[in-house]
Amino acid sequence: MDVFEIFFNLDVMRRAFPILMRGVVNTLLLGGAATICGGILGVLICLVRLYTPKPFRLLATFYIDVLRAIPVLVVLILVYYALPFAGLTFSSFVAATIALSLVLAAYTAEVVRAGIEAVPKGQFEACSALGLRFGVTMRKVILPQALRMMIPPLASYWVSIMKDTSLASVVAMEDLLKQATDAQALFANPTPLLLAALMYIAFLWPMVRLTGWLEQRYNRSRR
């Protein structure tokens, strides 16, 4: 049998394309939700680690270390399959969002911490001398300076989270991979899986290139 007929069947590709596009939409929604929620949570955890009493700092450090050590798939399975035993049941989309957000928050917290600590201490002292409140100092003085250093690694983690959305198929969420495997079974042909791979490349490759560009620009600005 012709290899193109098996892996690049145009008729199967045409019929599977609408099914996979629904998966692309779900994948992008999941990735966007996880990025926003994980980013906000990561900043909050970072501030707890840096500027709260020691017991809370230790808890924040413990959270960061544990979530960076556990595979994303394990976190996802725990949220979707284990929490119902405690009376907490989530849809596949919500469970995947929670799991990806928790993991991304741990990495984001470390990046933000490194960015804040890279800002000269004199900036904090100047703000204190001017009588600026902590919130104003962070929002208008410290974070804008730290952001330039944080963007490249954060962008890299965002790309990783977008790739990890494929794990949501494990909890039956209709993401791109789940739709592709269903279409592969429906048409008894692997073409949908190849098409899904091309779709992942189509929306992840520009993000990868953007990450590389940001890293190069940041490195040039430091010289």
C-alpha positions, -999 to +999 in steps of 0.1 A: +000+000+000+012+035-008+027+052+022+010+085+013-023+067+012-016+055+048-001+086+064-012+115+042-046+104+029-061+136+015-097+124+018-093+115+055-075+147+061-104+167+046-129+149+067-109+150+099-099+187+096-131+201+112-129+176+140-093+186+148-101+223+146-125+219+175-096+204+193-073+233+184-098+257+199-100+238+231-062+235+233-057+272+229-084+280+255-068+256+279-033+270+273-045+306+276-065+299+309-035+280+324-011+308+314-032+335+329-041+317+361-006+302+366+010+336+360-011+354+385-007+326+411+030+325+405+035+362+412+015+359+444+035+329+456+067+347+448+056+377+469+047+354+498+081+338+495+100+371+496+080+394+518+059+374+544+068+360+578+091+329+578+064+302+582+046+315+551+079+318+532+087+281+540+053+271+528+058+289+496+092+274+491+078+239+498+050+245+472+075+256+446+099+227+452+072+200+452+053+213+421+086+215+402+094+180+412+061+163+403+054+155+366+025+175+352+007+142+343+008+131+379-007+165+391-034+162+364-044+127+375-045+137+411-067+166+404-091+148+382-092+113+397-082+117+434-099+149+444-134+135+438-128+112+468-126+144+489-158+157+474-142+179+448-152+170+413-141+190+382-148+188+345-119+177+324-113+213+312-113+227+347-091+199+361-066+204+333-066+242+339-060+237+376-032+212+371-013+232+345-018+264+365-004+249+397+027+237+379+032+269+359+028+289+391+058+272+407+081+279+377+067+315+374+073+322+411+110+312+407+114+334+376+097+364+392+118+359+423+150+360+403+139+390+384+130+410+416+162+400+433+182+413+403+168+448+408+194+469+427+185+472+464+189+510+460+156+510+441+138+497+472+156+521+495+147+551+473+111+541+472+111+537+510+127+572+514+100+587+492+073+571+514+059+549+487+037+520+498+048+484+492+022+478+465+030+510+447+067+502+449+063+468+434+038+478+407+054+510+395+091+506+402+103+471+408+082+448+386+086+470+355+124+468+358+123+430+366+099+423+338+126+428+311+147+400+326+117+378+333+101+377+298+125+353+281+123+325+306+085+331+311+079+328+274+098+295+274+076+281+302+045+293+284+055+273+253+061+242+275+026+246+291+011+249+256+028+216+247+016+200+280-020+207+271-018+175+251-018+156+285-054+167+290-064+139+266-057+115+295-088+129+314-109+128+282-108+165+275-115+171+238-082+188+230-063+185+198-046+152+206-079+136+219-097+147+188-069+133+166-069+099+183-107+097+180-105+106+143-078+081+138-100+054+153-131+066+133-113+066+099-090+036+107-061+057+094-032+075+111-035+106+089-054+126+116-024+120+140+000+134+114-024+163+108-025+170+145+013+171+146+013+197+118-013+218+137+008+217+168+038+229+148+017+256+131+008+274+164+038+264+186+066+271+161+060+309+160+060+309+198+093+290+199+108+315+175+094+344+196+111+329+226+144+327+208+141+363+196+133+375+231+163+357+246+186+372+219+173+407+224+177+404+262+212+391+259+221+420+236+206+445+260+228+432+288+260+438+269 
